[in-house]
Amino acid sequence: MVRKWRTWGTCRRWASGLALVGATAALYVIPACSSKPDGGAGALTAGAMQGLTLESGAAEAPAAPFTDAAGKTHTLAEFKGRAVVLNLWGTFCAPCVAEMPTLAKLAHETEGQPVVVLPVSVDPEGERANAEAFLARSPGLTFYSDPDYGLAFGLKPPVAGLPTTILIDRDGVVRARVAGGADWSGPAALKVVQALERAG
């Protein structure tokens, strides 16, 4: 059991060493360095965040382009320097629709912090207007679109279903994912995002 707070510099050295040990040890790095010393991995994956899976490697975020409501092209590289909560969703997906207001609440709770909540619709082009109209009912979220699933298939492993939320640190490294709907409006989600914000 870790009995005292660790600096992130110390934790980064741990992470480098743990890369040699394997995936099981690597699961411990983020929570040990970013939450209370007695929390362990369970401190981040409990309750509303029980679907959270920590990544065992250090994969870069996918480079696939996506567009905003005006049709301008963006990539995840633009958001380096901030923790990114990338949510892949579609209006045809009931759990996606249900969790969107909770993502809006998270965006509100982290306003002014180096965090961006990034919902990216995978609705086909013919449904783009409907997806934009739906997202407009959750103020605080910006509409983005990726109907070709470039981001979903660019991840390793690729996204298997919707919704999926990918947590990316300030250096553009994928740290964790949540497969399936989740409640992003409460303290459990905020703790995860705060841990992500400190990573990198």
Sequence and secondary structure as in RCSB ss.txt:
>XXXX:A:sequence
MVRKWRTWGTCRRWASGLALVGATAALYVIPACSSKPDGGAGALTAGAMQGLTLESGAAEAPAAPFTDAAGKTHT
LAEFKGRAVVLNLWGTFCAPCVAEMPTLAKLAHETEGQPVVVLPVSVDPEGERANAEAFLARSPGLTFYSDPDYG
LAFGLKPPVAGLPTTILIDRDGVVRARVAGGADWSGPAALKVVQALERAG
>XXXX:A:secstr
   S   HHHHHHHHHHHTTT HHHHTTHHHHHHS TTTTGGGTSSGGGTTEEE SS  B     EEETT  EE 
GGGGTTSEEEEEEE TT HHHHHHHHHHHHHHHHTTTSSEEEEEEE   GGGHHHHHHHHTTSTT   EE TT H
HHHHSSS   SSSEEEEE TTSBEEEEEES    SSHHHHHHHHHHHH  
